[in-house]
């Protein structure tokens, strides 16, 4: 009888310990692995400032909508709601375009000869906790650097042949390129390779936006010199693409 009671006692302790382990630890997972929609409001809005740089919330790298579903939902969307984006959503979109995915610096989009000519910028129109303006994205540190806090959305809209999506989107992703990085290796064919790379990166944004229930569209029609004068990104940067992004109506 003593052995039977002792065995029953040990069994009970093991069962109780298992329940405790499950309930205590099941919710402890890195925030990066949670979908944006499951992050708390404070996590989605959290920005750590360091001088003129801001550290964005880490992007999610697992789970979420399947690629097949995102492909079905991908559309060019030209009308957006007035709801703001969160810094976490901005981080996810930028990461989808040019996020670093391994220790060698490879990105979410392929690059000819790993020359990585693309530079990502974002114009903020309506993001929780962020001032309007132009920001540079550092894919290695997942940070945004303030370039200009002036509201240039109206001027950029005019330079983009009055396409209202530029000022109505919560953000505008700006694809710049330093062609010399690829030209130094591939010569005259570099321009073709850079355009190919922007196509890869922008499709990533399209699919990520679809997975986040957002809309986006590619803007390729604009007055090049006027846009570059407005943005003031530097002489070596050529602006080749813009993608406004916003919540769906």
C-alpha positions as CSV (number, residue, x, y, z in Angstrom):
1,X,0.0,0.0,0.0
2,X,2.8,2.4,0.8
3,X,4.5,1.8,-2.5
4,X,1.1,2.4,-4.3
5,X,0.5,5.7,-2.4
6,X,4.0,6.9,-3.1
7,X,3.8,6.1,-6.8
8,X,0.4,7.9,-6.9
9,X,2.0,11.0,-5.2
10,X,4.9,11.1,-7.6
11,X,2.6,10.8,-10.6
12,X,0.5,13.6,-9.3
13,X,3.6,15.9,-8.9
14,X,4.7,15.2,-12.4
15,X,1.3,16.0,-13.8
16,X,1.1,19.2,-11.8
17,X,4.5,20.2,-13.0
18,X,3.6,19.6,-16.6
19,X,0.6,21.8,-16.3
20,X,2.6,24.6,-14.7
21,X,5.3,24.4,-17.3
22,X,2.7,24.7,-20.1
23,X,0.8,27.6,-18.7
24,X,3.9,29.6,-17.6
25,X,6.0,29.2,-20.7
26,X,3.7,28.7,-23.6
27,X,3.3,32.5,-24.1
28,X,7.0,33.3,-23.8
29,X,8.2,33.7,-27.4
30,X,10.2,36.4,-29.1
31,X,8.1,39.4,-30.2
32,X,9.7,39.1,-33.7
33,X,7.9,35.8,-34.1
34,X,4.5,37.3,-33.4
35,X,2.3,38.6,-36.3
36,X,2.0,42.4,-36.2
37,X,-1.7,42.0,-35.4
38,X,-0.8,40.1,-32.2
39,X,1.6,42.7,-30.9
40,X,0.4,45.0,-28.1
41,X,-0.3,48.6,-29.0
42,X,2.8,49.6,-27.1
43,X,5.0,47.1,-29.0
44,X,3.7,48.2,-32.3
45,X,4.3,51.9,-31.5
46,X,7.7,51.4,-29.7
47,X,10.5,53.4,-31.3
48,X,13.9,53.7,-29.6
49,X,15.6,57.0,-30.5
50,X,19.4,57.4,-30.7
51,X,20.2,60.9,-31.9
52,X,18.6,61.3,-35.3
53,X,18.2,57.5,-35.7
54,X,15.2,55.5,-34.5
55,X,15.3,51.7,-33.9
56,X,12.3,50.0,-35.3
57,X,10.5,47.0,-33.8
58,X,11.9,43.8,-35.2
59,X,10.2,42.4,-38.3
60,X,8.4,39.1,-38.1
61,X,10.3,36.3,-39.9
62,X,8.1,33.2,-39.4
63,X,4.5,32.3,-39.8
64,X,1.8,34.6,-41.2
65,X,-0.3,34.3,-44.4
66,X,0.8,31.7,-46.8
67,X,2.6,32.8,-50.0
68,X,-0.1,31.3,-52.1
69,X,-2.8,33.4,-50.4
70,X,-0.7,36.6,-50.7
71,X,-0.3,35.9,-54.4
72,X,-4.0,35.6,-54.9
73,X,-4.7,38.8,-53.0
74,X,-2.0,40.9,-54.6
75,X,-3.5,43.9,-56.4
76,X,-2.6,47.5,-57.3
77,X,-4.6,49.6,-54.8
78,X,-4.9,53.3,-55.3
79,X,-7.3,54.3,-52.5
80,X,-6.5,54.0,-48.8
81,X,-8.2,54.6,-45.5
82,X,-7.1,57.4,-43.1
83,X,-5.9,54.9,-40.5
84,X,-2.2,55.3,-39.5
85,X,0.4,52.6,-39.8
86,X,2.4,51.5,-36.8
87,X,6.2,51.5,-36.6
88,X,6.0,47.7,-36.5
89,X,4.1,47.6,-39.8
90,X,6.6,50.1,-41.4
91,X,9.4,47.9,-40.2
92,X,7.8,44.8,-41.8
93,X,7.3,46.5,-45.1
94,X,10.9,47.9,-45.3
95,X,12.3,44.5,-44.3
96,X,10.3,42.8,-47.1
97,X,12.0,45.1,-49.6
98,X,15.6,45.0,-48.4
99,X,15.9,43.2,-45.1
100,X,19.1,41.4,-44.3
101,X,18.5,37.6,-44.0
102,X,21.9,36.1,-43.2
103,X,25.3,36.9,-41.8
104,X,26.7,37.6,-45.3
105,X,24.4,40.5,-45.8
106,X,22.1,38.8,-48.3
107,X,18.7,40.4,-48.6
108,X,15.1,39.4,-49.1
109,X,15.5,40.2,-52.8
110,X,18.3,38.9,-55.1
111,X,21.0,41.3,-56.3
112,X,23.3,40.8,-59.3
113,X,26.7,39.8,-58.0
114,X,25.6,40.8,-54.5
115,X,26.4,44.4,-55.4
116,X,23.3,45.7,-53.6
117,X,22.7,49.0,-55.4
118,X,19.3,49.7,-53.8
119,X,18.8,52.2,-51.0
120,X,15.4,52.4,-49.3
121,X,13.8,55.6,-48.1
122,X,10.3,56.2,-46.7
123,X,8.2,59.3,-46.7
124,X,6.0,59.3,-43.6
125,X,2.6,60.8,-43.9
126,X,0.6,59.1,-41.2
127,X,2.5,56.7,-38.8
128,X,1.8,56.5,-35.1
129,X,4.5,58.2,-33.0
130,X,6.5,59.4,-36.1
131,X,6.9,62.9,-37.5
132,X,6.1,63.5,-41.1
133,X,9.2,63.6,-43.3
134,X,11.8,61.6,-45.2
135,X,13.8,58.8,-43.5
136,X,16.6,56.5,-44.6
137,X,16.3,52.8,-43.9
138,X,19.4,50.9,-42.6
139,X,18.7,47.2,-43.3
140,X,21.6,46.0,-41.1
141,X,20.5,47.8,-37.9
142,X,16.7,48.0,-38.8
143,X,16.8,51.7,-38.1
144,X,15.4,54.8,-39.7
145,X,17.6,57.9,-40.0
146,X,15.9,61.3,-40.2
147,X,16.7,63.0,-43.5
148,X,14.1,65.8,-43.5
149,X,11.1,66.5,-41.2
150,X,9.5,68.9,-43.7
151,X,6.1,67.7,-45.1
152,X,6.9,67.4,-48.9
153,X,3.9,65.2,-49.8
154,X,2.1,67.9,-51.7
155,X,5.2,68.8,-53.7
156,X,6.0,65.2,-54.4
157,X,2.4,64.6,-55.5
158,X,2.7,67.4,-58.1
159,X,6.0,66.1,-59.3
160,X,4.3,62.7,-59.7
161,X,1.8,64.0,-62.2
162,X,-0.7,64.7,-59.4
163,X,-1.2,61.1,-58.5
164,X,-3.0,61.5,-55.2
165,X,-1.8,58.2,-53.8
166,X,1.4,59.9,-52.9
167,X,-0.2,62.2,-50.3
168,X,-3.0,59.8,-49.3
169,X,-0.9,56.8,-48.5
170,X,0.2,56.5,-44.8
171,X,3.8,56.1,-46.2
172,X,5.6,56.1,-49.5
173,X,8.4,53.7,-50.0
174,X,11.1,55.2,-52.2
175,X,13.5,53.0,-54.1
176,X,16.8,54.8,-54.7
177,X,19.8,53.2,-56.5
178,X,23.5,53.8,-56.6
179,X,24.1,52.5,-60.2
180,X,27.9,52.7,-59.8
181,X,27.9,49.8,-57.4
182,X,26.7,47.4,-60.1
183,X,28.3,49.2,-63.0
184,X,31.8,48.6,-61.5
185,X,31.2,44.9,-62.0
186,X,28.9,44.6,-65.0
187,X,29.4,47.7,-67.1
188,X,26.6,48.7,-69.4
189,X,24.3,45.8,-68.4
190,X,24.2,47.1,-64.8
191,X,21.2,49.4,-65.5
192,X,19.2,46.3,-66.6
193,X,20.2,44.4,-63.5
194,X,19.3,47.2,-61.2
195,X,15.8,47.5,-62.7
196,X,15.4,43.8,-62.4
197,X,16.3,44.0,-58.7
198,X,13.8,46.8,-58.0
199,X,11.2,44.5,-59.6
200,X,12.1,41.7,-57.2
201,X,12.0,44.0,-54.2
202,X,8.8,45.8,-55.1
203,X,7.0,42.5,-55.6
204,X,8.1,41.5,-52.1
205,X,6.4,44.7,-50.8
206,X,3.2,44.0,-52.8
207,X,3.0,40.5,-51.2
208,X,3.8,41.7,-47.7
209,X,1.2,44.5,-48.0
210,X,-1.4,41.9,-49.1
211,X,-0.5,39.7,-46.2
212,X,-1.0,42.7,-43.8
213,X,-4.3,43.7,-45.3
214,X,-2.9,46.8,-46.8
215,X,-2.9,48.3,-50.3
216,X,0.0,49.6,-52.5
217,X,0.7,50.5,-56.0
218,X,3.8,51.2,-58.1
219,X,4.5,54.8,-59.1
220,X,6.8,55.0,-62.1
221,X,5.4,58.2,-63.8
222,X,7.0,61.3,-62.4
223,X,9.4,64.1,-63.3
224,X,12.7,62.6,-62.3
225,X,14.8,65.7,-61.7
226,X,11.9,67.4,-59.8
227,X,11.4,64.4,-57.6
228,X,15.1,64.2,-56.8
229,X,15.3,67.9,-56.0
230,X,12.3,67.6,-53.6
231,X,13.7,64.6,-51.8
232,X,17.4,65.7,-51.6
233,X,18.8,62.2,-51.1
234,X,22.2,63.0,-52.5
235,X,23.9,63.2,-55.9
236,X,24.7,59.6,-56.2
237,X,21.1,58.4,-55.5
238,X,18.7,58.0,-58.5
239,X,15.1,57.6,-57.6
240,X,13.7,54.8,-59.7
241,X,10.4,53.7,-58.0
242,X,7.9,54.8,-55.4
243,X,5.2,52.8,-53.6
244,X,2.6,54.4,-51.5
245,X,1.1,52.1,-48.8
246,X,-2.0,52.4,-46.7
247,X,-4.7,50.5,-44.8
248,X,-7.5,49.2,-47.0
249,X,-10.8,51.1,-47.1
